[in-house]
Amino acid sequence: MTLSLTPASSHPIPFLADLMTRSFEGYPVPISINETALHTMIRRDGIDLTASRVLMKDDEPVGVAFIARRGWTSRLAAMGITTNARNGGVGTRAMEKLIEEAKSRGEKEMLLEVIEQNTAGVKLYEKVGFIKIRRLVGYKLENPQVESDVDIEEIDIRELARTVTYHGMIDLPWQLSGTTIMQHTPPSRAFRLNDAYCLISNPEATDIAIQSVLVKARSRGAGLSAVLMRALFAKFPNKVWHVSPIYPEEMGFIFEHVGMTRESLSQWQMSRIL
Ligand SMILES: CC(C)(COP(=O)(O)OP(=O)(O)OC[C@H]1O[C@@H](n2cnc3c(N)ncnc32)[C@H](O)[C@@H]1OP(=O)(O)O)[C@@H](O)C(=O)NCCC(=O)NCCS
């Protein structure tokens, strides 16, 4: 059997979306990617299709690896192998090649996030030299009953993104970084209360995701993020609020302060120096 890696850019988007869906069969979170979702992922996360790879076993596509790139750093945005080809060393060989390719592009670090409960994934990435940076956690809250007369201001998502870039942790997970946040567009909306900022997904939907929360360093420790989140719960009542498991565990207390419950699924943020 020969394993070859072909550029994802030489395949049509519908083919890549279908291959990704098939490669993530049985994943802890059901994944069904259509063309639109893949286009959004490419734009928001900075995926480079010329560096991303379709994995071919002889003439059969058996997996896909999406690579995002920013400066000296790349991120394995997603990798999956079709069920018939798993647990036979394809993942390991693909990762070894992807690391070599990143080195030859002159990059210095590769990042990824993997679901902690995904035994095969964690084992694979540790085997090829990735180190755990921190645990990433998520939260949920259904229909919070909150009253608030705090006046919050709606701002351009670009202003929030600039603030995150300037004031956020330097090694924030890729999806929370100011660069990714800058790619969010309506119907997502950004709000501000003094030095506290929050980005949420479309508040007209029944489920709303909190996509970014930030308090400028000089105002931290005073519970400002909780005041802002409670004001949002009051402004958009009868919703289910979600925080995906991409937030550093050390930030979790801000969601606990507003009564959110931690989700059982968590991730490892991992890094490999090249
Ligand atoms: C995770 C995944 C990419 C691994 O690819 P793979 O081709 O099966 O990986 P390999 O065969 O090279 O195995 C890598 C290691 O994981 C182990 N492993 C594989 N499947 C396993 C399983 N179901 N349970 C426990 N360990 C497993 C292998 O034994 C190997 O470790 P070893 O070398 O010490 O024996 C593949 O299982 C997959 O596509 N899963 C669904 C999508 C996914 O989880 N992607 C990763 C997160 S983005």
PDBQT file of the ligand as one rigid body, heavy atoms in Angstrom, charges set to zero:
ROOT
HETATM    1  C1  LIG A 301      -7.750   9.913  15.102  1.00  0.00    +0.000 C 
HETATM    2  C2  LIG A 301      -7.462   9.304  13.725  1.00  0.00    +0.000 C 
HETATM    3  C3  LIG A 301      -7.108  10.424  12.749  1.00  0.00    +0.000 C 
HETATM    4  C4  LIG A 301      -6.236   8.367  13.884  1.00  0.00    +0.000 C 
HETATM    5  O1  LIG A 301      -5.875   7.888  12.592  1.00  0.00    +0.000 OA
HETATM    6  P1  LIG A 301      -5.390   6.353  12.387  1.00  0.00    +0.000 P 
HETATM    7  O2  LIG A 301      -4.975   6.162  10.992  1.00  0.00    +0.000 OA
HETATM    8  O3  LIG A 301      -6.426   5.463  12.930  1.00  0.00    +0.000 OA
HETATM    9  O4  LIG A 301      -4.089   6.389  13.332  1.00  0.00    +0.000 OA
HETATM   10  P2  LIG A 301      -2.959   5.267  13.481  1.00  0.00    +0.000 P 
HETATM   11  O5  LIG A 301      -3.403   3.962  12.888  1.00  0.00    +0.000 OA
HETATM   12  O6  LIG A 301      -1.699   5.857  12.963  1.00  0.00    +0.000 OA
HETATM   13  O7  LIG A 301      -2.908   5.106  15.068  1.00  0.00    +0.000 OA
HETATM   14  C5  LIG A 301      -2.364   6.086  15.937  1.00  0.00    +0.000 C 
HETATM   15  C6  LIG A 301      -2.318   5.538  17.346  1.00  0.00    +0.000 C 
HETATM   16  O8  LIG A 301      -3.659   5.494  17.879  1.00  0.00    +0.000 OA
HETATM   17  C7  LIG A 301      -3.978   4.163  18.296  1.00  0.00    +0.000 C 
HETATM   18  N1  LIG A 301      -5.384   3.927  18.003  1.00  0.00    +0.000 N 
HETATM   19  C8  LIG A 301      -5.966   3.915  16.778  1.00  0.00    +0.000 A 
HETATM   20  N2  LIG A 301      -7.283   3.707  16.910  1.00  0.00    +0.000 NA
HETATM   21  C9  LIG A 301      -7.522   3.588  18.224  1.00  0.00    +0.000 A 
HETATM   22  C10 LIG A 301      -8.689   3.387  19.007  1.00  0.00    +0.000 A 
HETATM   23  N3  LIG A 301      -9.897   3.267  18.433  1.00  0.00    +0.000 N 
HETATM   24  N4  LIG A 301      -8.573   3.342  20.369  1.00  0.00    +0.000 NA
HETATM   25  C11 LIG A 301      -7.368   3.472  20.944  1.00  0.00    +0.000 A 
HETATM   26  N5  LIG A 301      -6.213   3.692  20.269  1.00  0.00    +0.000 NA
HETATM   27  C12 LIG A 301      -6.303   3.731  18.928  1.00  0.00    +0.000 A 
HETATM   28  C13 LIG A 301      -3.069   3.275  17.478  1.00  0.00    +0.000 C 
HETATM   29  O9  LIG A 301      -2.850   2.031  18.107  1.00  0.00    +0.000 OA
HETATM   30  C14 LIG A 301      -1.796   4.113  17.382  1.00  0.00    +0.000 C 
HETATM   31  O10 LIG A 301      -1.015   4.011  18.541  1.00  0.00    +0.000 OA
HETATM   32  P3  LIG A 301       0.275   3.031  18.565  1.00  0.00    +0.000 P 
HETATM   33  O11 LIG A 301       1.160   3.435  17.407  1.00  0.00    +0.000 OA
HETATM   34  O12 LIG A 301       0.886   3.296  19.901  1.00  0.00    +0.000 OA
HETATM   35  O13 LIG A 301      -0.249   1.645  18.387  1.00  0.00    +0.000 OA
HETATM   36  C15 LIG A 301      -8.642   8.439  13.223  1.00  0.00    +0.000 C 
HETATM   37  O14 LIG A 301      -9.022   7.535  14.215  1.00  0.00    +0.000 OA
HETATM   38  C16 LIG A 301      -9.862   9.268  12.830  1.00  0.00    +0.000 C 
HETATM   39  O15 LIG A 301      -9.968   9.723  11.696  1.00  0.00    +0.000 OA
HETATM   40  N6  LIG A 301     -10.829   9.482  13.753  1.00  0.00    +0.000 N 
HETATM   41  C17 LIG A 301     -12.005  10.291  13.478  1.00  0.00    +0.000 C 
HETATM   42  C18 LIG A 301     -11.668  11.768  13.303  1.00  0.00    +0.000 C 
HETATM   43  C19 LIG A 301     -10.757  12.262  14.432  1.00  0.00    +0.000 C 
HETATM   44  O16 LIG A 301     -10.912  11.902  15.577  1.00  0.00    +0.000 OA
HETATM   45  N7  LIG A 301      -9.781  13.143  14.095  1.00  0.00    +0.000 N 
HETATM   46  C20 LIG A 301      -8.812  13.661  15.049  1.00  0.00    +0.000 C 
HETATM   47  C21 LIG A 301      -9.260  14.859  15.755  1.00  0.00    +0.000 C 
HETATM   48  S1  LIG A 301      -9.232  16.309  14.730  1.00  0.00    +0.000 SA
ENDROOT
TORSDOF 0
